[in-house]
Amino acid sequence: MSPTTERIAVVGGSISGLTAALMLRDAGVEVDVYERSPQPLSGFGTGIVVQPELVRYLLEQGVELDSISVPSSSMEYVDALTGESFGSVPADWRFTSYDSIYGALYELFGPERYHTSKCLVGLNQDSDAVQLRFSDGTQAEANWLIAADGGASVVRKRLLGIEPKYAGYVTWRGVLQPGEVSDDVWNYFNDKFTYGLLNDGHLIAYPIPGRENSESPRLNFQWYWNVPEGADLDELMTDVRGIRLPTSVHNNSLNPHNLRQFHSKGERLFAPFRDLVLKASSPFVTVVADATVERMVHGRVLLIGDAAVTPRPHAAAGGAKACDDARTLAEVFTENDNLQESLQRWETRQLQQGNAYLQKVKRMASRLQHGGSFEPGNPDFAFGLPAVDEPSVVKNF
C-alpha cells in the first residue's frame, strides 16, 4: 500500500494532528482535520524546548530553524527563594513556542480541509469505516480515524473510558514581552534554561521567539504548585463565573482571589523570579495529569500523542513524542504493504517509548516537586525521548 487510497480523518488539529495530516497528504492520501476550536489554535505563546522529532517535518519543508526558535548556551540550577546557585552546565538547547510551531504547520496545511468548530461527541466503526458525530449536528465518515485530540481526548474516553489522573500539582504559565521586566532580569534568564528549585515545587524560565519573525524574543516561565485534590484544587480551578473547569483557567477567566494568591506567593521569591510572576500580564493555570493506554490501535481508530500516553512536561519532549507518533504512523500507511502487521509493530514501539517517557517524567517530578536532589546535568533527567528497543516499522527512521 504505497500510498493508501483510503480516506483518513484526524480529530484534533494541533501539532501532532497537523504533522500526521501533512505527511499523509504529501503521500497522496485524502485527509481531513477536525478541530473543536472555532478558530485556528493559539497556545497563548507558551514555550517549547526544540527536539529533533518536533521540527523534523518543518525543516524538511525548508523552514529555517532560526525563524522559529532562539538559541541558548547553558542550564542553570538555583534556589528560587535565595538565588543561591546549585550549579551550571553547558547546553545548546533551542527554544520555540507553540504559536511558532503550530503556525508554521497550519500555514503549510491551509484552511480548506481544516474544519473548525467540530467538537466530537460520538463515534462508531465497522469493518470498513468510522462514523463521526459532532456537537453542531454534522457527521463525517472515513476509512480510518487518527485521534490526536490531546490529553483530554474525547476519542479515548469514548472508546476506553480513560481520563487523565491528576498528578497532585498544577502549573502557572506566563510570557513576558521585552520591556515588561528590567534589563537585569531579562539578562538573568536570557540565553539559558533556568531551574528555580523549591522544597514544595519548582519554576522554570527560558526565552522564546516573538510572535512574528521580526519581533524580539519573549521570556516564558512556569511555576509548579503542589495542590491537594479536593476543595483546594476545586477552588483554584473555579473561574470568575463560578464554574469549576477541568483542565485550564485562562487569564481572562481567573478568579481574582486566585490571581491575588499567585501574586502573594510570588512576593517571597528571589527577585528575578518574583518579577516574572508579578509582571506577567496574562498568567494562567493548568492542572498536571497523566494517563496511558494498553493499546493504540483499536480497529480503525488509532491513538497518537497525548491521546494515547499523556505525560507530564518535565523532560521537554511531550510534543516530540506526539510528532514521532504522527510521523511513524503516517509512514506506516504510506510505506508498508502489510498494514495490519505494520500497525501492530508501530503500536508496540510507540507504546514502549511513550510509557518509558511517562515513567521518566514521573521520576523527575518526584524530585522537583518535593525538594529532592536534582543534580545539575544528571543524565537521568536529560531532556528528550528515551531510546526504545523495538526496531522501526518504517524505512530510514
N, C-alpha and C positions, 0 to 999 in steps of 0.2 A: 504494500500500500504506500505508494510514493508519488504524490501525496494522496490522502484520503479524499474521496469525493463527497463525504457526508458532511452535513451541516452541524456546526458546533455553537452552542450558546455559552457565554461566560456571564455568570452572575457575580457582580462586583467589579466595578470599573476603576479600582485603584491601581497601584503599581504592579502587583503580580497579575491581576486580571488583564491589564493592558499589555504586559510583556507576553503573556500567553497568546492573546488575540493577535498581536502584531506578528509574532513568529508564525502562527498558523496562517494568517492572511498572506504573508510573504511567500508561503509554500503553496498558495493557491487554494486554500481551504475557505469555504464560506463560513464566516464567523460574525456573530453579533454580540455586543456587550450590553448588559442590562444593569444600570446603576440606580440605586434608590434615591440618591440626592437629586433635587430638582435642577441643579446646575453642575457644571464641572467642579471637581473637588478642590478644596483648599485644606492644607494641613496646618493653617494658622502659623506658617513659617517655621514649624518645628524642625529641629536639626536631625541629621542622619550622618553616621560615620560611613564613608565610602568603603565598600567591599567590592572585590572584582565581580562577583556574581550580580551585584546590584546594577552596575553600569555597563556590563558587557554588551548588551544589545545596543545601547545608545552609542557606544564607541564604535561598534560595527557599522552604524549608520552615519558615521562621520561627525558626531557631536564631539566637540573638544572638551576634554576633562576640565580645563581651566575655565570654561564657560559655565560650568555647573557646580564648581567646588572651589574651596580655598585650602591652602596647604597649612601644615604645622610642623614643628620640629621637636616637640617634647611632650611627655606626660608628667604632670606634677601631682604630688600627693601631699595635702596639707590638712592641718586641723582646722575645721571650719569655724571654730569658736575663737581660737587664739592666733591663727595664721602660722603656727609652727610647721616647718617643713619636715615631712617624713621621708622625702627623697624625690629624685627626678630621674627619668630615663629618657634617652633619645628616642624619638618616634616620628615617623614621617607620614602619619595619617592625614588623609584629606577629608574635609567635612563638606557636606552638602545640606540641602533642605528638602523637605517633602515637596514644596512647591516647585523646586528646580527639577527634580526627577519626574514627578507626575506631569508637570507642564510640558517637558520635552517629549514624553511618551504620548501624551494626548495630542500634541501638535502633529506627531507622526501618524497617529491613527485617524484623527479627524472626527467630526461630529456625525457623519452620515449614518453610521451603524453603531453609534454610541447612544444608547437610548436612556435618557434621564427620567426621573420620577417613576421608576419601575421598582417598586417595593415588593419583593417576593412574599407571597403569603402561603403558597402551597405548590406541590409538585406531585406528579405521578410518572411512572415509567413502565414500559412493557419491553418486549424483546427487540423492538425496532427504534423506539423514540422515547423522549422525555417531554412531558407536557408541563408548562409553567403557568402559574396564575398569579397575577399582580393585583395590588390593592386598588388600582384605578379601574378594575374590571376587565382589563385586557388579558389576553393569553398569548402564549408563544409555544412553538414546538421545535425541537431539534433532535438530531440523532444522538448527540452527546451533550451533557451539561458539565462544565467546569465550574466548580464552586470556589470562587475567590472572594467571598464576602466577609472575610475578616474574622477577628476573634469572637464577635457576637453572631457568628454565621447562622442565618436562618435555615440554610440547607442542612447543615449539620444537626441543628435542633430538630428539624422535621424528620430527618432520616433516623437519628440515633438518640434524640432526647438529651444530647450533651450540651451543657453550657459551661463557660469558663468558671473556675473556682477561685474565689477571692484569695489573694496571697497574703493578706494581712497588712498591706500598706498601699498608699496612694502616691501619685507623683504630681506635684505642681510644676507647670511648664510656663516659661516666659521667653520672650525675644525682645532685645533692646536694639534700637536704632542708634547710629552714630550721633553723638551729642546728648544722648539721654543719660550718660554717665560721664564722669571726668576722664581726661586723658590717662590719668594714673590708673584708674580702674580698668579702662579699656586695655591698656598695655599689660596689665596684670594677667588678663585672660587671653589676650591675642596670641596667635601662633602656637597654641598648646591646647591639650586636653587636660582639664584640672579636676581632680577629685577633691571635694571638701568632705572630710570624714568626721563623723559624729558617733557618739555612743548609741544613739537611737535613730539612725538614719544616715543619709549622705546627700551631698549635692554633686552635680557635675556641671561644667561650663566649657564652652568652646565656641569659636567663631564659625559663622555660616555665611553663604553668599547673600548678597542683596536680592531683592525680588526680581530685579532686572539686571542684565549683564553689566549695565553702566552704573548701577548703584553700588555704594560702598558696602562692605561686609557688615553683618549684624552679630550680636552676641546671643547665644542660645543657652538656656540653663534649665535644669530640672532639680527639684528638691523632693526627695522621697521621705514621706512621713509614715511612721507606724501608726495605724488607726485600728483599734479592735472592731471586729464585726459586731453589729448590733446598733444601739442607739447612737454612739459616736459617729459611726460611718454613715448611718442614715441621715443624721443632721448635716454632715459635711456635704453629702450628695443631694441635698434638697435645695432646689433652686429658688429664685426670688418669687416664683408663683406658688411655692409650697409643694411642688411636685418632686418626689424622690426619683432621681434619674439613675439609670443602671450603670452607665459607663463613664461619662464625662459631664462636667458642668462648665460650659464656656463662659468667658468673662462677662458677656452681657447678661448672663443668667445667674451669676454668682449671688448668693445671699450676702447682703452687706456684713452680717456678723462673721461669716466665714472669711471674707476678704480682710476684715479687721484682724481676725486671728492670724491669718497669713502674715500680715504686716507686723503684728505684735511679736510673733515668733522670730521674724526676720531681724528685728532690732537687736537680738542678742548675738548675731553672727559677726564674724570677723569682717571688717569694714568693706572690702571688695564684694564679698558675698551679700552683705547687708544692702549695699547699693543696688545690686542686681534685683533683689527681692522688692525693695521699696520703690524703685524707679521703673520697673516693668509696667508698661501701660495696659497690657491686656493679659494678665496671668489667668490660667485656668487649671482645673484639677481633673485627674483621670484615675480610676482605680487600676491597680495592677492585679492581673489574674492570669491563670494558665489552664490549659486543657490539652488533652491528647486523645487520639482515636486508635483503635486496633487495626483499622483498615482505611485506606484512602480511596480504594476502588469499590464502588457499590453499584454493581450492574453497569448502567450507562451514566452514572453520576460519579464524578471524580473530584476529590477534595484537594486543594492546594493551599500553601501558605498558612496563615493563621486559622483558616477554616479547617485545617487538618490538625496541626500542632500549634497551639497558641503559647508562645514563650514569653518570659519576662525580658526586659530590654537590655540587661546588663552587659552582654558580650557584643552588643552593637552589630548584630547580624540577623535580626529578625527579617528585615527587608531582603537581605541577601538570600536567606533560606527560602523565602517566598518566590523570589525570582529564579532560584535554582529549581524549585519545584516546577515553575511555569516553563522554563526553558527545556528541561529534560522531558516534560510531558509533551510539549509541542513537537519535540524531535521524535518521541515515540510514535506519534501519529503520522509523521511525515517521512520517517526513515526506516521503518520496520515492516516486514511483510507479515509476521505473525503478531497481530495486535494484542490479542488476549494474553499471550505468553509474555510479551514485552511489557504490558501494563502491570502484570504481577511482579516482574523483576524491578520495574520502576518503583512500585509501591514498597517493596522490601527495602530498597536502597534509601528512598526518601524518608521512610519511617525511621530507619536506623539513624539517619543523620538528624532528623527532627527531634527524636527522643534523646539522643546524646546531647544535643544543644540545650534542650529543656533541662536536663539534669545539670549541665554545666552552669546555667544561669541561676538555678536554684542554689547551687553551692556558693556562687558569688554572693547571692542575696543573704545567705546565712551569715556571711561575714560583714557585708556592707550595711545591713540594717540593724545589726546588733553589736556593733563595736568590736567585732572580731579582727584578728590580724589580717591586713590586706597589704601584703608586701609589694613595694614598687617593682614592676617588671616580672612578677611571678607568672611563669608561662601557663600555669593552670587557669589564670584569669585573663589570658590574652584575648583580644577582640578576634572575632571571626568564627567560622563554622568548624566543627570538629571533623577530622578525617573519618571516612567510612571504609569498612572492609569490603562491602559489596561492590562488584565491578559495575561500570557504567552500562546502561542499556542502550546507549546511542554511540554513534561514531564520533571520534575526535573530541571526546569530553573527558 
